[in-house]
Amino acid sequence: MSKLKINIVIAGRTYPLSVNNTKEEEGMRKAANAINKLIAMYEQNYAVSDKQDVLAMSALQFASKLEILSLNKNDTNKEEMQKLNELTNLVKTHLE
C-alpha cells in the first residue's frame, strides 16, 4: 500500500507529510486546523511577538489535555477494578 503525500499548513508554514490512508490524512488535517485556531486565539488575546511562543503554548495546551485525559482514565480504571473486586468477593461469599 502506497503512502499518500499531503501538505499541512501550520502557522503559515507548509509541511509536506506522508500518511498511510485517508483516515490518517483527515486526522492530520483536523489536528492542523485545531492548532491554527489555537494559534489565532493566542495571537488575538495576548501580545505575542514570536510565532514560536504561540506554537509552544499550543503544544503545551494539547499535551496537557492528553495527560489530563490519561490521568482521569487511570483513576476511572482503578475505581472500576475496585468495584469489580468487591463484586467478585460478594459473589464468592455467597457461593461458599
Secondary structure in CASP SS format (residue, H / E / C, confidence):
PFRMAT SS
TARGET T0000
AUTHOR 0000-0000-0000
METHOD secondary structure of the structure
MODEL  1
M C 1.00
S C 1.00
K C 1.00
L E 1.00
K E 1.00
I E 1.00
N E 1.00
I E 1.00
V E 1.00
I E 1.00
A C 1.00
G C 1.00
R E 1.00
T E 1.00
Y E 1.00
P E 1.00
L E 1.00
S E 1.00
V E 1.00
N C 1.00
N C 1.00
T H 1.00
K H 1.00
E H 1.00
E H 1.00
E H 1.00
G H 1.00
M H 1.00
R H 1.00
K H 1.00
A H 1.00
A H 1.00
N H 1.00
A H 1.00
I H 1.00
N H 1.00
K H 1.00
L H 1.00
I H 1.00
A H 1.00
M H 1.00
Y H 1.00
E H 1.00
Q H 1.00
N H 1.00
Y C 1.00
A C 1.00
V C 1.00
S C 1.00
D C 1.00
K H 1.00
Q H 1.00
D H 1.00
V H 1.00
L H 1.00
A H 1.00
M H 1.00
S H 1.00
A H 1.00
L H 1.00
Q H 1.00
F H 1.00
A H 1.00
S H 1.00
K H 1.00
L H 1.00
E H 1.00
I H 1.00
L H 1.00
S H 1.00
L H 1.00
N H 1.00
K H 1.00
N H 1.00
D H 1.00
T H 1.00
N H 1.00
K H 1.00
E H 1.00
E H 1.00
M H 1.00
Q H 1.00
K H 1.00
L H 1.00
N H 1.00
E H 1.00
L H 1.00
T H 1.00
N H 1.00
L H 1.00
V H 1.00
K H 1.00
T H 1.00
H H 1.00
L H 1.00
E C 1.00
END
